[in-house]
Structure formats: C-alpha cells, structure tokens
Amino acid sequence: MDEQPTLEAFQKNLHSKFRVVRPGAPPVILDLVDVKIGHCAPPQEQFSVIFSAPTACGLGQGNFRMEHEQMGVFDLFIVP
C-alpha cells in the first residue's frame, strides 16, 4: 500500500484482525475494536484506532509494519 489507510478503510474493517510484523520476533495479532473520529477537514482526516492485544505481546510505542487481509501492508505508529 502506497498511502496510509483512511478513516473509511478502518471503519469498514472494524472487528477484524491485523498482524504486526516485528523483525526478529514473532508476529502479534491485534483486533481492531474501535475507530474514534476526530476533527476532519479536507484534505486531512483525524481519527484514532483502538486495538486489543494479548497482554504479554511485547509491543511498545513505535512504528510497526501492519498486515491486513483487506487493507494490505502499511506502517502505523502505535502507542500502548
């Protein structure tokens, strides 16, 4: 995927699974549990996506490679 996913893309894929790829570590499966809409004014969208993760998944704050069946591959900055 050349562009970051949109608000609409995340909304369409609510309650689906995302795979986080980490070099040198096993992948982590996240569930998309909520999409919160912020102030949107073209050409910018402001929103947050909330994932559920296994308790001991080892993900900290940072950029991660995400893989999704419908949305493809993209990088996302995650904050625990």
RAVEN-V313492 format. One record per residue. N is the residue number from 0. SS is DSSP state (H for helix, E for strand, C for the rest). NEAR is the number of other ideal C-beta (glycine too) atoms within 12 Angstrom. D_FIRST is the distance of its C-alpha to the first C-alpha in Angstrom with 2 decimals. Layout:
N;SS;NEAR;D_FIRST
N;SS;NEAR;D_FIRST
This chain:
0;C;17;0.00
1;C;8;3.80
2;C;13;5.70
3;C;21;7.41
4;C;28;8.35
5;C;23;11.65
6;H;22;15.11
7;H;16;15.33
8;H;26;12.36
9;H;31;14.08
10;H;21;17.43
11;H;17;16.67
12;C;26;15.79
13;C;25;18.78
14;C;18;20.76
15;C;25;18.13
16;E;23;17.35
17;E;37;14.60
18;E;27;14.91
19;E;33;15.18
20;E;23;15.19
21;E;20;17.96
22;C;11;19.38
23;C;7;22.92
24;E;14;22.93
25;E;15;22.34
26;E;22;19.24
27;E;28;19.95
28;E;22;19.36
29;E;29;19.11
30;E;22;20.06
31;E;32;18.76
32;E;19;22.24
33;E;16;22.06
34;E;25;20.21
35;E;18;22.52
36;E;16;22.39
37;C;13;23.57
38;C;12;24.64
39;C;14;22.25
40;E;8;23.15
41;C;8;21.09
42;C;8;18.89
43;E;12;18.37
44;C;23;17.83
45;C;16;19.57
46;E;22;19.20
47;E;20;19.44
48;E;36;18.18
49;E;20;20.82
50;E;32;20.35
51;E;21;23.24
52;C;24;23.44
53;C;15;26.23
54;C;9;28.96
55;C;8;29.02
56;C;22;25.32
57;C;18;25.64
58;C;29;22.64
59;C;16;23.68
60;C;10;22.22
61;E;16;19.33
62;E;18;15.65
63;E;30;14.23
64;E;23;11.29
65;E;36;10.61
66;E;25;10.02
67;E;29;10.70
68;C;15;12.04
69;C;21;10.88
70;C;27;7.90
71;E;19;6.07
72;E;21;5.66
73;E;26;5.99
74;E;19;9.35
75;E;30;12.11
76;E;17;15.69
77;E;25;18.16
78;C;14;21.86
79;C;17;24.24
